[in-house]
């Protein structure tokens, strides 16, 4: 079951935490946690964490997806999303 986060919890803490970290991909600096992105098929989402050679993104239409940085950069699948419209 899912626990309700407490006031000090962060959405990105512990996501994908496996202890041993794979080597960082050179594109990792382009996708820090909190970055808004757009996938060519899944639409807009937010990067939740970076785990060396992959990132976890929460897509509005698809939920959480873990993506290989080599695949998304090699195929141009992910780009920066435009900022939200001002209300």
PLY file of the C-alpha trace (Angstrom):
ply
format ascii 1.0
element vertex 87
property float x
property float y
property float z
element edge 86
property int vertex1
property int vertex2
end_header
0.00 0.00 0.00
1.04 3.59 -0.50
1.66 5.81 2.48
0.68 9.45 2.53
3.85 11.57 2.33
4.72 13.57 5.41
5.60 17.27 5.31
9.36 16.61 5.02
9.09 13.99 2.26
10.18 14.72 -1.30
8.59 13.14 -4.35
11.98 12.19 -5.77
13.59 10.76 -2.62
14.13 7.01 -2.89
12.76 6.64 -6.43
14.82 3.95 -8.10
17.24 3.71 -5.17
19.08 0.42 -5.65
22.25 1.22 -3.72
24.71 0.57 -6.57
24.64 3.39 -9.08
25.42 2.75 -12.76
27.85 5.17 -14.41
26.25 8.50 -15.29
25.31 9.04 -18.94
26.55 12.30 -20.46
22.92 13.40 -21.08
22.05 13.05 -17.37
22.86 16.73 -16.74
20.11 17.69 -19.23
17.41 15.93 -17.18
17.74 16.78 -13.46
14.82 15.96 -11.15
11.98 18.43 -11.58
12.65 19.10 -15.28
9.50 19.29 -17.46
9.88 17.19 -20.61
7.84 16.11 -23.63
7.99 12.60 -25.12
7.14 12.15 -28.81
4.33 9.66 -28.00
3.51 10.03 -24.29
3.29 13.82 -24.08
4.40 15.98 -21.17
5.89 14.77 -17.92
8.25 15.60 -15.08
11.62 13.97 -14.42
11.39 12.41 -10.96
14.92 11.01 -10.66
18.14 10.23 -12.51
19.88 6.92 -11.91
23.17 7.12 -13.82
22.21 5.85 -17.29
18.42 6.22 -16.98
15.76 8.62 -15.75
12.32 8.08 -14.25
9.60 10.36 -15.63
6.02 10.79 -14.43
4.00 11.29 -17.62
0.57 12.89 -17.32
-0.93 10.35 -19.75
1.09 7.19 -18.99
2.24 7.34 -15.36
5.81 6.49 -14.34
8.26 5.32 -16.99
11.97 4.56 -16.61
13.84 5.58 -19.74
17.33 4.78 -20.99
19.26 8.01 -21.59
21.10 6.35 -24.49
17.79 5.48 -26.17
16.08 8.83 -25.69
19.08 10.84 -26.85
19.90 8.51 -29.75
16.35 8.60 -31.11
15.41 12.14 -30.09
12.40 10.91 -28.08
12.51 13.48 -25.29
12.75 17.28 -25.33
12.23 20.13 -22.90
8.54 20.92 -22.43
7.33 24.49 -22.76
6.65 26.27 -19.48
3.06 26.05 -18.21
0.73 28.78 -19.48
0.22 31.69 -17.10
-3.29 31.93 -15.68
0 1
1 2
2 3
3 4
4 5
5 6
6 7
7 8
8 9
9 10
10 11
11 12
12 13
13 14
14 15
15 16
16 17
17 18
18 19
19 20
20 21
21 22
22 23
23 24
24 25
25 26
26 27
27 28
28 29
29 30
30 31
31 32
32 33
33 34
34 35
35 36
36 37
37 38
38 39
39 40
40 41
41 42
42 43
43 44
44 45
45 46
46 47
47 48
48 49
49 50
50 51
51 52
52 53
53 54
54 55
55 56
56 57
57 58
58 59
59 60
60 61
61 62
62 63
63 64
64 65
65 66
66 67
67 68
68 69
69 70
70 71
71 72
72 73
73 74
74 75
75 76
76 77
77 78
78 79
79 80
80 81
81 82
82 83
83 84
84 85
85 86
